[in-house]
Amino acid sequence: MRILHTMLRVANLDKSIAFYTNVLGMKELRRKEYPEGKFTLAFVGYGDEADHTVIELTYNWGVDHYEMGTAFGHIAIGVPDVYDACEKMKQMGGKIIRDAGPMNAGTTIIAFLEDPDGYQIELIGRE
């Protein structure tokens, strides 16, 4: 068994795909419209779905806002250098909400940014 994907509901599919591909460096793997259901699914990730966990972006036609709720935390992405990744992501229009630095009560370097819908992405330094 393995995790296949995580689904996020998005208010603007093109804006979200631009964030995940341009800012986070993922690739759009596939997209399909479901006219009878009035929704579109787009899958983004760092590798083929056969071998990698990906993110499913679900756009429900006509819905332009979602309530975040309090249960969801964040998506974590490992990067070689958090400081460098933050700088590059800022240059690409990424919204950094916690600058790179040691985590609270630890030494691991982390940072947080936010996608266009307000979902938090944690960057974790990988040595």
C-alpha positions in Angstrom: 0.0 0.0 0.0 1.0 3.6 -0.5 -0.6 7.0 -0.5 -1.7 8.0 -4.0 -2.7 11.6 -3.7 -4.0 14.4 -1.4 -7.0 16.3 -2.7 -7.4 20.1 -2.3 -10.4 22.1 -3.4 -9.4 25.2 -5.2 -11.2 28.4 -6.2 -9.2 29.2 -9.3 -7.7 26.2 -11.1 -5.3 28.1 -13.4 -4.0 30.2 -10.5 -3.4 27.1 -8.4 -1.7 25.2 -11.1 0.6 28.2 -11.8 1.5 28.2 -8.1 2.2 24.5 -7.8 4.2 24.4 -11.1 5.9 27.8 -11.2 6.5 28.4 -7.5 6.9 24.8 -6.2 8.4 23.3 -9.3 5.8 20.5 -9.8 4.5 19.4 -13.1 0.9 19.2 -14.2 0.5 15.5 -14.8 -3.0 15.3 -16.1 -6.3 17.2 -16.1 -9.9 16.1 -16.9 -13.2 17.9 -17.0 -16.4 16.3 -15.8 -19.2 18.4 -17.4 -22.0 16.3 -15.9 -20.6 16.7 -12.4 -19.5 20.3 -13.1 -16.0 19.9 -11.8 -12.4 19.6 -13.1 -9.6 17.5 -11.6 -5.9 18.4 -12.2 -3.1 16.3 -10.8 0.3 17.9 -10.0 3.5 16.4 -8.6 7.2 15.9 -8.8 7.0 12.5 -10.6 4.8 10.0 -12.4 1.8 8.9 -10.4 2.9 5.3 -10.7 5.8 6.0 -8.4 5.0 9.2 -6.6 2.4 10.7 -4.3 0.7 13.7 -6.0 -1.8 16.4 -5.3 -5.2 16.4 -6.8 -6.6 19.9 -7.3 -10.4 19.9 -7.5 -12.2 22.8 -9.1 -16.0 22.7 -8.6 -17.3 25.0 -11.3 -18.8 28.2 -10.0 -17.3 27.9 -6.5 -14.9 30.7 -5.8 -14.3 30.3 -2.0 -13.9 27.6 0.6 -13.7 27.8 4.4 -10.5 26.4 5.7 -11.7 24.8 8.8 -9.4 23.9 11.7 -8.5 20.2 11.1 -6.1 20.5 8.1 -2.6 21.4 8.9 -0.2 21.6 6.0 1.6 19.8 3.2 5.4 19.2 3.8 8.0 19.3 1.0 11.7 18.5 1.6 14.2 20.8 0.0 18.0 20.8 0.2 18.3 24.5 1.3 15.3 26.1 2.9 16.8 29.6 2.8 17.5 29.3 -1.0 14.1 27.8 -1.7 12.3 30.6 0.1 14.3 33.2 -1.9 13.5 31.5 -5.2 9.8 31.1 -4.3 9.5 34.7 -3.3 10.9 35.7 -6.7 8.3 33.5 -8.3 5.5 35.3 -6.4 5.2 32.8 -3.5 3.8 34.1 -0.3 6.1 33.2 2.6 4.2 33.3 5.9 7.1 32.1 8.1 10.7 32.8 7.0 13.3 30.1 7.0 14.9 29.3 10.3 15.1 26.7 13.0 11.8 25.1 14.1 10.5 26.0 17.6 12.4 24.0 20.2 14.6 22.3 17.6 17.3 22.7 15.0 15.6 21.6 11.8 15.4 24.5 9.3 11.8 25.1 8.1 9.7 27.7 6.5 6.0 28.1 5.5 4.3 29.5 2.5 0.7 29.7 1.4 -0.9 28.7 -1.9 -3.5 30.9 -3.6 -6.3 29.3 -1.5 -4.6 29.7 1.8 -3.3 26.1 2.2 0.0 26.0 4.0 3.1 24.4 2.6 6.0 23.6 4.9 9.5 23.5 3.5 11.8 21.2 5.5 15.5 21.2 5.1 16.8 17.8 4.0 20.5 17.2 4.5 
